Amino acid sequence: NGKTTTKELIAAVLKEKFNILYTQGNLNNHIGVPLTLLQLKKEHEIAIIEMGANHPGEIKLLAEIACPDFGIITNVGKAHLEGFGSFEGVKKTKAELYDYICANGQLIFINKDNEHLMEMAANAGITDKRKEYSLNPTDSDCYIYGQVSSCSPFLNMECTINNSEIFDIETKLIGTYNAENVLAAVAIGEFFGVDKKAIKAGLEKYTPQNNRSQLTVTAKNKLVVDAYNANPTSMKAAITNFGQMDVKHKVLILGDMLELGEQSDFEHGQTVELLNQYDFEKVILVGPQFKKTKNKFHCFDNVDALLADLSDKNDIKDCYVLIKGSRGIKLEKVLNVL
């Protein structure tokens, strides 16, 4: 979760000082990574390479192709369980980057709050070759520390470097779950000697695109668009954050989470249970997996059926609308009618 957004934020910070090359879009597989590396020229000072995987061994392969000096794993979540087999399979595959850095690289950047990442780093033998950052208010002595100031709807943060340099960042990102992504970019920028004013400037200039954590204002509604992809971890974060937003008339349009294998029924049921804890004005579920669950919400087989209903009724107006689902559900189709 958050790989592409974090990559974009790191690039936004480092380009303030360096001539960089970075992965375009999410070209992060065994084809996309070489395509990016082949664009490297002598004038490039830093390359930021995104790596993705949905099967064991893929990060190991990509690391051997890219030969990174530094690495960061944003987090580990319940994604691509069909290919990984289990959450432990996800952790083992992601940790292949730590294994490579331990053997060949200089250091990793790591979210000290994430117990899974800390465990994975320890198992890989990385004890001192790392730079830590934290959002934990009880861990303000961490070298890079941050806390959320507000998020209604945009994320604002206060960051501290070495307990002395304090500065505010006003992002154009939706969701408190992006705080750790912002802080990762702060930590990496600081390590490479980017001035705090330049770090702030780079992050505040960044505008999310491609249906990731962005706010789209239409003539009818304000759309919180996070429809590029979804898994149980990111879905929970999006729903929880949306529930906490201090705005009125909240509507959710959620699509199936794909590639979950035998865990799919359970995870979609868990999402419905989470939705039951909130008093949202309207919840719309799209896809056969959600439709199989026992729920009290509006359900549609696919996005085209939802589109027909929305075009006919046209009853969602003056609302904040969260749009979240796996890429294969194609929820971006509803943007034009909302």
C-alpha positions in Angstrom: 0.0 0.0 0.0 1.2 3.5 -0.9 4.2 2.5 -3.0 3.4 4.7 -6.0 2.4 7.7 -3.8 5.5 7.4 -1.7 7.7 7.1 -4.8 6.0 10.3 -6.2 6.6 12.2 -2.9 10.2 11.1 -2.7 10.7 12.3 -6.3 9.0 15.6 -5.5 11.5 16.2 -2.6 14.7 15.0 -4.3 14.1 16.9 -7.6 14.4 20.1 -5.5 18.1 19.4 -5.4 19.1 16.6 -7.8 18.7 15.6 -11.4 16.6 12.4 -10.9 15.0 9.6 -12.8 12.0 7.9 -11.3 9.4 5.3 -12.3 6.6 6.7 -14.3 3.1 5.6 -13.3 3.4 2.2 -11.7 5.8 0.5 -14.2 7.1 -1.6 -11.3 7.3 -5.2 -12.6 9.9 -7.3 -14.4 9.2 -5.3 -17.6 8.6 -1.8 -16.1 11.8 -1.8 -13.9 14.2 -2.5 -16.8 12.3 0.0 -19.0 13.0 2.6 -16.4 16.6 1.7 -15.8 17.3 1.9 -19.5 16.4 5.6 -19.4 19.3 6.3 -17.0 21.8 8.8 -18.4 25.1 10.1 -17.0 23.5 13.4 -15.9 21.1 11.6 -13.5 22.3 11.7 -9.9 19.6 9.6 -8.2 17.2 7.0 -9.5 14.0 6.2 -7.7 12.8 2.7 -8.7 9.4 1.4 -7.7 9.1 -2.4 -7.3 5.9 -4.4 -7.1 5.1 -8.0 -6.7 2.2 -10.4 -6.5 4.2 -13.7 -6.2 7.1 -14.9 -4.1 10.6 -14.2 -5.5 9.6 -11.2 -7.6 11.2 -8.6 -5.3 14.4 -10.6 -5.2 14.5 -10.7 -9.0 13.9 -6.9 -9.3 16.5 -6.1 -6.7 19.1 -8.1 -8.6 18.1 -6.2 -11.8 18.2 -2.7 -10.2 21.0 -3.2 -7.7 19.7 -0.6 -5.2 22.0 1.2 -2.8 19.1 2.2 -0.5 15.6 0.7 0.0 12.3 1.4 1.6 9.2 -0.8 2.1 6.2 1.5 2.7 4.3 -1.2 4.7 2.9 -4.7 4.4 -0.8 -5.4 3.9 -3.2 -8.0 2.8 -2.7 -7.6 -0.9 -2.4 -10.2 -3.7 -3.1 -13.0 -1.2 -4.1 -15.3 -4.2 -0.5 -15.1 -5.4 1.4 -14.9 -2.1 -0.7 -17.5 -0.4 -0.9 -15.7 3.0 0.1 -12.5 4.8 3.3 -14.2 5.8 4.0 -14.8 2.2 3.6 -11.1 1.6 6.1 -10.3 4.3 8.6 -12.8 3.1 8.5 -11.5 -0.4 8.7 -7.8 0.6 11.6 -8.6 2.9 13.6 -9.8 -0.2 14.5 -6.1 -0.6 15.9 -5.9 2.9 17.9 -9.1 2.2 19.5 -7.5 -0.8 20.3 -4.2 1.0 21.8 -6.1 3.9 24.1 -8.0 1.5 24.8 -5.4 -1.1 23.5 -1.9 -0.2 24.1 0.9 2.2 20.9 1.3 4.3 17.1 1.2 4.5 14.6 3.8 5.5 12.0 2.3 7.9 8.8 3.3 9.7 9.7 2.6 13.3 6.0 2.3 14.2 5.4 -0.7 12.0 6.2 -3.8 14.0 6.1 -6.0 10.8 8.8 -4.0 9.1 10.9 -3.9 12.2 10.7 -7.6 12.6 11.5 -8.1 8.9 14.5 -5.8 9.1 15.8 -7.7 12.2 15.3 -11.1 10.5 17.3 -9.7 7.5 20.1 -8.8 9.8 19.7 -5.0 9.5 20.3 -3.5 12.9 22.3 -0.3 12.3 22.1 0.2 8.5 18.8 2.1 8.7 17.3 5.5 9.1 14.1 5.5 11.2 11.1 7.7 11.1 8.0 7.7 13.4 4.5 9.1 13.8 4.2 7.7 17.3 3.6 10.7 19.8 5.5 8.7 22.5 8.5 8.4 20.2 9.3 12.1 19.6 13.0 11.4 20.2 13.1 9.6 16.9 15.4 11.4 14.4 12.6 12.1 12.0 9.2 12.6 13.7 5.9 13.7 12.5 2.3 14.2 13.6 -1.0 14.9 11.8 -2.3 18.5 12.4 -5.5 18.1 10.4 -7.1 16.3 7.6 -10.4 17.8 6.5 -10.0 17.1 3.7 -6.3 17.7 3.0 -3.6 16.2 5.1 -1.5 18.8 7.1 1.5 17.7 9.2 4.1 19.0 11.6 7.5 17.4 11.1 10.5 17.5 13.3 14.1 16.7 12.3 16.6 15.9 15.1 14.3 17.4 17.8 15.2 20.9 16.6 14.1 21.7 13.0 10.2 21.9 13.1 8.2 22.8 10.0 4.6 22.5 8.8 3.6 20.8 5.6 0.2 21.4 3.9 -0.3 18.7 1.3 -2.9 18.2 -1.4 -3.3 14.5 -0.3 -6.5 13.1 1.1 -6.2 10.7 4.1 -4.3 10.5 7.3 -3.0 7.1 6.0 -0.7 9.2 3.8 1.1 10.7 6.8 3.7 7.9 6.8 4.2 8.3 3.1 4.9 12.0 3.6 7.2 11.3 6.5 9.2 8.8 4.4 9.9 11.4 1.8 11.0 13.9 4.6 13.4 11.3 6.0 14.9 10.5 2.6 15.1 14.1 1.6 16.9 15.0 4.9 19.3 12.1 4.4 20.3 13.3 1.0 20.8 16.9 2.3 17.7 18.6 0.9 17.0 21.7 2.9 13.9 21.6 5.0 12.4 24.6 3.1 13.0 22.6 -0.1 11.5 19.5 1.4 8.4 21.5 2.4 8.2 23.1 -1.1 8.5 19.8 -2.9 5.8 18.1 -0.9 3.4 21.1 -1.0 3.7 21.3 -4.8 2.8 17.7 -5.3 -0.7 17.1 -6.6 -1.9 13.5 -6.7 -3.1 12.1 -10.0 -4.3 8.8 -11.5 -7.2 8.4 -9.0 -4.9 8.1 -6.0 -5.9 9.9 -2.8 -7.1 13.0 -4.7 -10.0 15.3 -4.2 -12.1 16.1 -7.4 -14.6 18.9 -7.1 -17.5 18.7 -9.6 -20.6 20.8 -10.1 -22.5 18.3 -8.0 -20.2 16.8 -5.4 -16.8 16.6 -3.8 -15.2 13.2 -4.8 -12.5 11.6 -2.7 -11.1 9.4 -5.4 -8.9 6.4 -4.5 -10.1 4.1 -7.2 -6.8 2.9 -8.6 -6.7 -0.2 -6.5 -7.8 -1.8 -3.2 -7.1 -4.5 -0.8 -8.4 -5.2 2.8 -5.7 -3.0 4.4 -6.1 0.0 2.2 -9.9 -0.3 2.2 -10.0 -0.3 6.0 -7.7 2.8 6.1 -9.8 4.6 3.5 -13.2 3.9 5.2 -11.8 4.8 8.7 -10.3 8.0 7.5 -13.5 8.9 5.6 -15.5 8.2 8.8 -13.3 10.6 10.7 -13.5 13.5 8.2 -15.5 16.4 9.7 -17.8 16.9 6.7 -21.5 16.3 6.1 -23.4 14.0 3.7 -20.9 11.2 3.2 -21.5 8.6 0.5 -19.3 5.6 -0.2 -19.0 3.8 -3.5 -16.8 0.7 -2.9 -15.8 -2.0 -5.4 -14.7 -5.5 -4.9 -11.1 -6.2 -3.7 -9.6 -8.6 -6.2 -6.8 -11.3 -6.0 -7.7 -12.4 -2.5 -8.1 -16.1 -3.3 -9.8 -18.2 -0.6 -9.7 -15.2 1.8 -12.0 -13.1 -0.4 -15.3 -14.0 1.2 -14.0 -13.4 4.7 -12.3 -10.1 3.9 -15.3 -8.7 2.1 -17.4 -9.7 5.0 -15.0 -7.9 7.4 -15.3 -4.7 5.3 -19.1 -4.9 5.6 -18.7 -5.3 9.4 -16.6 -2.1 9.4 -19.1 -0.2 7.4 -21.8 -1.2 9.9 -19.9 0.7 12.6 -20.6 4.0 10.9 -23.7 6.0 10.1 -22.9 7.0 6.5 -25.6 8.7 4.5 -25.4 6.1 1.8 -23.2 3.1 0.9 -23.1 1.5 -2.5 -21.2 -1.8 -3.1 -20.1 -2.9 -6.6 -19.1 -6.4 -7.6 -20.0 -10.1 -7.1 -17.9 -10.5 -4.0 -19.6 -7.7 -2.1 -23.0 -8.8 -3.5 -22.4 -12.2 -1.8 -22.1 -10.7 1.6 -24.9 -10.2 4.1 -25.4 -6.5 4.1 -28.0 -3.7 4.3 -26.5 -1.6 1.5 -27.2 -0.9 -2.2 -25.5 -3.6 -4.3 -24.7 -3.8 -8.0 -23.2 -6.6 -10.0 -20.8 -4.3 -11.9 -20.0 -0.6 -12.5 -22.2 -0.5 -15.6 -25.3 -1.5 -13.6 -24.4 1.2 -11.1 -23.9 3.8 -13.9 -27.4 3.0 -15.3 -28.9 3.5 -11.8 -27.0 6.8 -11.2 -27.9 8.2 -14.6 -31.6 7.3 -14.0 -31.9 8.6 -10.4 -29.2 11.3 -10.3 -29.8 11.6 -6.6 -26.3 12.1 -5.2 -25.8 15.8 -4.9 -23.9 18.1 -2.5 -22.1 15.2 -0.9 -18.6 14.0 -0.2 -18.2 10.7 -2.1 -15.5 8.2 -1.3 -14.8 6.0 -4.4 -12.5 3.0 -3.7 -12.1 -0.3 -5.4 -9.7 -2.6 -7.2 -8.6 -1.5 -10.6 -10.5 -4.3 -12.3 -13.9 -2.9 -11.1 -13.3 0.3 -13.1 -15.0 2.6 -10.6 -13.5 5.6 -12.4 -16.4 5.3 -14.8 -18.7 6.9 -12.3 -16.8 10.1 -12.1 -18.5 11.8 -15.0 -22.0 11.3 -13.6 -21.1 12.5 -10.1 
